[in-house]
Amino acid sequence: MKLSDGVEWGVHACVLLAVLPTDAALPAARLAEYHGVPSAYLAKHLQALARAGVLETVKGPRGGYRLSRPPAEITVLDVVEAIDGDEPAFRCTEIRRRGPSAVPAREYRLPCGIHRVFSRADEAWRAELTATSIADLTVGVVNEAPRVAMEKAARWLDEAVR
Amino acid sequence: MKLSDGVEWGVHACVLLAVLPTDAALPAARLAEYHGVPSAYLAKHLQALARAGVLETVKGPRGGYRLSRPPAEITVLDVVEAIDGDEPAFRCTEIRRRGPSAVPAREYRLPCGIHRVFSRADEAWRAELTATSIADLTVGVVNEAPRVAMEKAARWLDEAVR
């Protein structure tokens, strides 16, 4: 079971966009440069985030991507689902209804117990990712990042949104 | 993010093996017949379960697979990890250390906050799958399966382990 690499990139990009000055935006190429990832691949994930309503695009010479709403209102799960989809990790194919013990589908009154345990696990996973917002992550980065890294980031951002 | 189909098959196979008479075993072909799944694919997953110590093989004309320990001592997570591996869903590639804000690796004292939120989600998912054993699932199936399905299963099993 594996999340796509785009999830890591997408969450990092949202954290950077969370510290932009009001009304500023960053193009995909600049976001890729900051994170040291391939621009074409990142662009695909940014488009998915825009389609999902997490990001919005700003047109014009200083245009690009910005968050579509306050970072406290964007959960980590919002970013995950925008990039990796919202299908549960376990897909029940109802194999209890096959083979020599099968009876008509209407006879099975409850969802399969095996399906249910995976649904509970899925809910627990989603609950953790819902409990953390992009704002929470941003506060964490600002508090924990090495001082020199923060200074370098601030200089880069100043220049990038000028 | 998706678990392999083999996880569903493997958990169902373990539940069936949990109700075998003591010392009985079922060959891969019989387990595949009962679950209505392709024998060659199921065999691959049964081998993985045996390598992980969840199942053991019994040689001879009435040989096949059986659980290697009591079903109360086999968690759903044991089966998942045997078939799908134990890698976490999120792989942190430390992209915070790339690009214009990067500083030497030793300067980052804590794991990346983005990595940490996914680790918490992963732990919550694993905790749910650890809390349910093959014995729990077997009790659920016996209590909830349609009566006619249980009778058909019992007849098939009687014949299969004769």
Interface residues (C-beta under 8 A of the other chain):
Chain A: M1 K2 L3 D5 V7 E8 W9 V11 H12 V15 E33 Y34 H35 G36 V37 V76 D84 E87 A89 F90 R91 C92 T93 I95 R96 R98 G99 P100 S101 A102 V103 E107 Y108 R109 L110 G113 I114 V117 F118 R120 A121 D122 A124 W125 R126 A127 E128 L129 T132 L137 G140 V141 E144 A145 P146 V148 A149 M150 K152 A153 W156
Chain B: M1 K2 L3 D5 V7 E8 W9 V11 H12 V15 E33 Y34 H35 G36 V37 V76 D84 E87 A89 F90 R91 C92 T93 I95 R96 R98 G99 P100 S101 A102 V103 E107 Y108 R109 L110 G113 I114 V117 F118 R120 A121 D122 A124 W125 R126 A127 E128 L129 T132 L137 G140 V141 E144 A145 P146 V148 A149 M150 K152 A153 W156
